[in-house]
Amino acid sequence: MASVSERKNKDGSSSWLVQIRVPGAQRINRCFPNKHDALHFAHAEDEKARSAVRRKKVPSLKEFNQEPVAQTLLLYATRPQAEKHKVAIFAKIAKLVGKARQEEVDDDFCESFILKLLETKTRRGSNYAPSSAVKYLELISAACKWRAKHHRVSFKPLHVPTDCLPDDWNDGRDRRLLRREEKALSAALLSLDARKARQWRCLIRLAIETGARQSELVRANWDEFDLEQRVWNIPKGKTKAKKARWVALSRRAIRVLRLLKAEGASDLFDLGQPSTVSCAFARLTKVAGINDLHFHDLRHEAITRMFLKKKGLHAYEIMRMVGHSSLKMLHRYANLRPEDLVDRMG
């Protein structure tokens, strides 16, 4: 900030002292015989100092292009408004992009990244699904766009090369939990210690009763539940759509919640972060001898059961509780089997 002050000389005349202090720039002190020259200098030099500081803070296009994409992803994941539980996902993607730099992020990079992922093994031992590859590429694009805006440079959104993906890549999963698999999971829980087995049993049961996402269940705390009114109010900060929603709780869900409440913990579950729970569930299904079952498949099972067993529920009411914004999305999750409809036909 520039300041101009009058100073009296020994001979009685006046001089004008200009002092310019801009954080990040060198201090400037200069005297002038008249106020007009002092003000002119103060204005010009103050703006020049501030421009120099701004140029220092904003990297050049060359510096932006040389920045590793992995670094961009980690910065994006740790920005103040980022969701903390997604840091692990961005850390995983950062490893997958390797040493690629911003200047290499183009159509060829996108195609190479997808093909690489389709041949890469996950911690479950299977290859990455095409939908995961596309999702990761979209997250890379979002991070690079954010970084470019931060550096005041242009960035062309990434193009997802779907021609290198299988024709049915976007059909969506229709995997459901079979009755024999549900029993096998219960048997597999016997390999855990009693408390952890009880937590897992309650988590699986609540997933099936509520249709909630895994992260919503794992991160839930007791302040969100009204057991008397049988309502779960999920805050917007914990939902995928960033909109608060409520879930009407079945009597079976209430029994599970009362069992958990008896343990006296402030949170419902202490099984770790969502990514940790996903990996643990994969190990559990392996012990149970179940192939290709993800925790998210329980959401498919839950929504389908709402249609089949909660006969009084309207499709809109189910959409409202599970957080779907369209009937098309609800249709993807309501995976009815032929035998389900045969039974309802009587």
Secondary structure as GFF3:
##gff-version 3
##sequence-region A 1 346
A	DSSP	beta_strand	2	8	.	.	.	ID=ss1
A	DSSP	beta_strand	14	20	.	.	.	ID=ss2
A	DSSP	beta_strand	28	32	.	.	.	ID=ss3
A	DSSP	alpha_helix	35	57	.	.	.	ID=ss4
A	DSSP	alpha_helix	61	66	.	.	.	ID=ss5
A	DSSP	alpha_helix	69	77	.	.	.	ID=ss6
A	DSSP	three_ten_helix	84	86	.	.	.	ID=ss7
A	DSSP	alpha_helix	87	97	.	.	.	ID=ss8
A	DSSP	three_ten_helix	102	104	.	.	.	ID=ss9
A	DSSP	alpha_helix	107	118	.	.	.	ID=ss10
A	DSSP	alpha_helix	130	151	.	.	.	ID=ss11
A	DSSP	three_ten_helix	162	164	.	.	.	ID=ss12
A	DSSP	alpha_helix	179	188	.	.	.	ID=ss13
A	DSSP	three_ten_helix	189	191	.	.	.	ID=ss14
A	DSSP	alpha_helix	194	210	.	.	.	ID=ss15
A	DSSP	alpha_helix	214	218	.	.	.	ID=ss16
A	DSSP	three_ten_helix	222	224	.	.	.	ID=ss17
A	DSSP	beta_strand	225	226	.	.	.	ID=ss18
A	DSSP	beta_strand	231	234	.	.	.	ID=ss19
A	DSSP	three_ten_helix	236	238	.	.	.	ID=ss20
A	DSSP	beta_strand	245	248	.	.	.	ID=ss21
A	DSSP	alpha_helix	251	261	.	.	.	ID=ss22
A	DSSP	alpha_helix	274	288	.	.	.	ID=ss23
A	DSSP	alpha_helix	297	309	.	.	.	ID=ss24
A	DSSP	alpha_helix	315	322	.	.	.	ID=ss25
A	DSSP	alpha_helix	327	333	.	.	.	ID=ss26
A	DSSP	alpha_helix	338	345	.	.	.	ID=ss27
###
